[in-house]
Amino acid sequence: MGRLGRSRQAIGLGSLLLLAGILLIGLAGALLSVDRPVLTPSQDGDDTRPIRPAAAIIDAQRRGPARKVAQDLIAPPRLDPAVIERVEPRPPLSELGLAVPPKTPMPGDWREVLLYRPIATSSVVFESMGRKVIISGAQGIDPDRFCSFHEVTWPCGQRARAAFNAWLRGRALKCFVPPDVERFSIAAPCRLGKQDVGAWLVSNGWATALPSGIYGKAEATARNAQMGIFGSAQ
């Protein structure tokens, strides 16, 4: 037999083997399929009825609700909100790593400081040397406020600020303030020479006394004398 004959035999044999492999693969898929129902003969006769594969039954059992086991031991007990008591948190195990509170100047650290060239921004507030000081014990008059006296309205807020500036005349005030004050307002008692600044403002009617302050009698004097905001425009 020549070379051409042997080649044809090899091709034919390979085709037969390929066809046999395809048939075996198809048969194996039919036998191993779990999704296809299996037909089994019934006891009555030749009729067949499908049965559910075991894998599908197991999958359905897994998806069902779980059975509760030892619920009284595992589940948390029911609590009555009326009997719940809030307790204080436990202290830290160590002071390491805790934030240190900022140091606050104590009254013992305060001292009298001369503040030069003060400029009044309202009837009880002035600025000097980078500080903003509010005269303690007194309540200022808003610069935009208007007052009425005998049916005459006048800008008493602007007049009160102008009167404070005119009285200061750029002279230094001695105020009792903490040693280091950043740029925020602070209430402090101040004196101009021997004159208490808060007493002068309230007694002349350019400020009112705070309920907890010491200038109640000074305000009564200004009201009775119709001075400052309690009187007419000057």
C-alpha positions as CSV (number, residue, x, y, z in Angstrom):
1,M,0.0,0.0,0.0
2,G,1.4,3.3,-0.9
3,R,1.7,6.5,1.1
4,L,-1.6,7.9,-0.2
5,G,-3.5,4.9,1.0
6,R,-2.0,5.1,4.5
7,S,-3.0,8.8,4.8
8,R,-6.5,8.0,3.9
9,Q,-6.8,5.3,6.5
10,A,-5.4,7.6,9.2
11,I,-7.9,10.3,8.3
12,G,-10.8,7.9,8.4
13,L,-9.7,6.4,11.7
14,G,-9.4,9.9,13.2
15,S,-12.9,10.8,12.1
16,L,-14.3,7.7,13.7
17,L,-12.5,8.5,17.0
18,L,-13.8,12.1,16.9
19,L,-17.4,11.0,16.3
20,A,-17.1,8.5,19.2
21,G,-15.8,11.2,21.5
22,I,-18.7,13.5,20.7
23,L,-21.2,10.7,21.4
24,L,-19.6,9.9,24.7
25,I,-19.6,13.6,25.8
26,G,-23.3,13.9,25.0
27,L,-24.1,10.7,26.8
28,A,-22.1,11.7,29.9
29,G,-23.9,15.1,30.0
30,A,-27.3,13.4,29.9
31,L,-26.3,11.0,32.7
32,L,-24.7,13.7,35.0
33,S,-27.2,16.5,34.6
34,V,-28.8,17.5,38.0
35,D,-31.2,20.1,36.5
36,R,-33.1,17.6,34.3
37,P,-35.8,15.6,36.0
38,V,-35.3,11.9,36.0
39,L,-38.1,9.7,34.7
40,T,-38.9,6.7,36.7
41,P,-41.5,4.0,36.0
42,S,-44.6,4.2,38.2
43,Q,-46.0,1.2,40.0
44,D,-49.3,1.3,38.0
45,G,-47.9,0.6,34.6
46,D,-45.7,2.0,31.9
47,D,-46.3,5.6,32.8
48,T,-43.4,7.5,34.0
49,R,-43.3,10.5,36.3
50,P,-40.3,12.9,36.9
51,I,-38.7,13.0,40.3
52,R,-36.7,16.0,41.7
53,P,-33.0,15.4,41.8
54,A,-31.4,15.2,45.2
55,A,-29.2,18.3,44.6
56,A,-32.3,20.5,44.0
57,I,-33.9,19.2,47.2
58,I,-30.8,20.0,49.3
59,D,-30.7,23.5,47.7
60,A,-34.4,24.1,48.7
61,Q,-33.7,23.0,52.2
62,R,-30.8,25.5,52.5
63,R,-33.0,28.4,51.4
64,G,-35.8,27.6,54.0
65,P,-36.0,29.4,57.3
66,A,-33.5,28.3,59.9
67,R,-34.7,26.5,62.9
68,K,-34.1,28.4,66.2
69,V,-32.0,26.4,68.6
70,A,-31.8,27.2,72.3
71,Q,-33.5,30.6,71.8
72,D,-33.7,31.3,75.6
73,L,-30.0,30.8,76.0
74,I,-28.7,32.5,72.9
75,A,-31.2,35.4,72.4
76,P,-30.7,38.5,74.6
77,P,-33.3,38.8,77.4
78,R,-36.1,41.3,77.1
79,L,-35.4,44.4,79.2
80,D,-37.9,46.9,80.6
81,P,-36.9,50.5,79.8
82,A,-38.3,51.6,83.1
83,V,-35.8,49.6,85.1
84,I,-32.7,50.6,83.0
85,E,-30.4,52.8,85.0
86,R,-27.7,55.1,83.5
87,V,-24.4,54.9,85.2
88,E,-21.4,57.2,85.1
89,P,-18.7,56.3,82.5
90,R,-15.7,54.5,84.0
91,P,-12.6,56.6,84.4
92,P,-9.8,56.1,81.8
93,L,-7.3,53.4,82.6
94,S,-4.4,55.8,82.3
95,E,-3.9,59.6,82.0
96,L,-1.5,59.1,79.2
97,G,-2.8,60.4,75.9
98,L,-5.6,62.6,77.4
99,A,-5.9,66.1,76.1
100,V,-4.5,68.7,78.4
101,P,-7.0,71.5,79.1
102,P,-5.9,74.9,78.1
103,K,-4.4,77.0,80.9
104,T,-6.9,79.7,81.9
105,P,-5.6,82.8,83.6
106,M,-6.8,82.9,87.2
107,P,-7.9,86.1,88.9
108,G,-4.7,85.9,91.0
109,D,-2.8,86.4,87.7
110,W,-4.6,89.5,86.7
111,R,-3.0,92.9,87.2
112,E,-3.6,96.5,86.5
113,V,-2.3,97.6,83.1
114,L,-2.1,101.0,81.5
115,L,-3.9,101.0,78.1
116,Y,-2.8,104.0,76.0
117,R,-4.8,106.0,73.4
118,P,-8.1,104.2,73.9
119,I,-10.8,104.7,71.2
120,A,-14.5,104.0,72.1
121,T,-16.4,101.9,69.7
122,S,-19.6,102.1,71.7
123,S,-20.6,103.6,75.0
124,V,-18.9,100.9,77.1
125,V,-16.4,99.3,74.7
126,F,-13.0,100.6,73.7
127,E,-10.0,99.4,71.9
128,S,-6.4,100.0,72.9
129,M,-3.0,98.4,72.2
130,G,-4.6,95.4,70.4
131,R,-7.1,94.7,73.2
132,K,-10.9,95.1,73.1
133,V,-12.2,95.9,76.6
134,I,-15.8,96.1,77.8
135,I,-16.4,98.1,81.0
136,S,-17.7,95.5,83.4
137,G,-20.9,96.1,85.3
138,A,-22.3,98.4,82.7
139,Q,-24.5,97.8,79.6
140,G,-23.8,99.9,76.6
141,I,-26.1,101.8,74.2
142,D,-26.1,100.4,70.7
143,P,-24.7,103.0,68.3
144,D,-27.7,102.7,66.0
145,R,-30.2,103.2,68.9
146,F,-32.6,106.2,68.9
147,C,-34.2,107.6,72.0
148,S,-37.3,109.7,72.5
149,F,-37.9,112.5,75.0
150,H,-41.0,114.6,74.9
151,E,-41.9,113.2,71.5
152,V,-38.5,114.2,70.1
153,T,-36.3,111.4,68.7
154,W,-32.6,111.7,68.7
155,P,-29.6,109.3,67.9
156,C,-28.7,108.6,71.5
157,G,-26.4,105.7,70.6
158,Q,-24.1,107.8,68.5
159,R,-24.2,110.6,71.1
160,A,-23.3,108.2,73.9
161,R,-20.2,106.9,72.0
162,A,-19.2,110.5,71.2
163,A,-19.5,111.5,74.9
164,F,-17.3,108.6,75.9
165,N,-14.6,109.5,73.4
166,A,-14.8,113.2,74.4
167,W,-14.3,112.2,78.1
168,L,-11.4,109.9,77.3
169,R,-9.5,112.4,75.1
170,G,-6.9,109.8,74.4
171,R,-5.8,109.5,78.0
172,A,-4.5,106.2,79.3
173,L,-6.9,103.9,81.2
174,K,-5.8,101.6,84.0
175,C,-7.7,98.3,83.7
176,F,-7.6,95.1,85.7
177,V,-6.9,92.5,83.0
178,P,-5.2,89.1,82.6
179,P,-1.6,89.1,81.6
180,D,-2.0,87.6,78.1
181,V,-5.1,88.3,76.2
182,E,-5.5,87.3,72.6
183,R,-7.7,89.2,70.2
184,F,-11.1,88.7,71.9
185,S,-13.3,90.9,74.0
186,I,-12.9,90.9,77.8
187,A,-14.9,92.6,80.5
188,A,-12.8,94.4,83.0
189,P,-13.0,97.3,85.5
190,C,-11.1,100.4,84.5
191,R,-10.2,103.8,86.0
192,L,-9.3,107.1,84.5
193,G,-7.1,108.6,87.2
194,K,-9.2,108.1,90.3
195,Q,-12.5,108.0,88.5
196,D,-14.3,104.7,88.0
197,V,-15.1,104.5,84.3
198,G,-18.3,102.5,84.7
199,A,-19.6,104.8,87.5
200,W,-19.0,107.8,85.3
201,L,-20.8,106.3,82.2
202,V,-23.9,105.1,84.2
203,S,-24.3,108.2,86.4
204,N,-24.2,110.5,83.3
205,G,-26.8,108.4,81.5
206,W,-24.5,107.0,78.7
207,A,-24.9,103.4,79.9
208,T,-27.2,101.4,82.1
209,A,-26.4,99.2,85.0
210,L,-26.4,95.4,84.7
211,P,-28.8,93.6,87.1
212,S,-25.8,91.9,88.7
213,G,-23.6,95.0,88.6
214,I,-22.7,97.6,91.2
215,Y,-24.1,100.7,89.4
216,G,-27.8,100.5,90.3
217,K,-27.7,103.7,92.4
218,A,-25.8,105.5,89.6
219,E,-28.5,104.7,87.1
220,A,-31.2,105.8,89.4
221,T,-29.4,109.2,89.8
222,A,-29.2,109.6,86.0
223,R,-32.9,108.8,85.5
224,N,-34.0,111.2,88.2
225,A,-31.8,113.9,86.7
226,Q,-32.9,113.1,83.1
227,M,-29.3,112.8,82.0
228,G,-27.9,111.1,78.9
229,I,-30.3,108.8,77.2
230,F,-33.0,109.6,79.8
231,G,-33.2,113.2,78.8
232,S,-33.2,115.4,75.7
233,A,-30.6,115.7,73.0
234,Q,-27.7,117.9,74.0
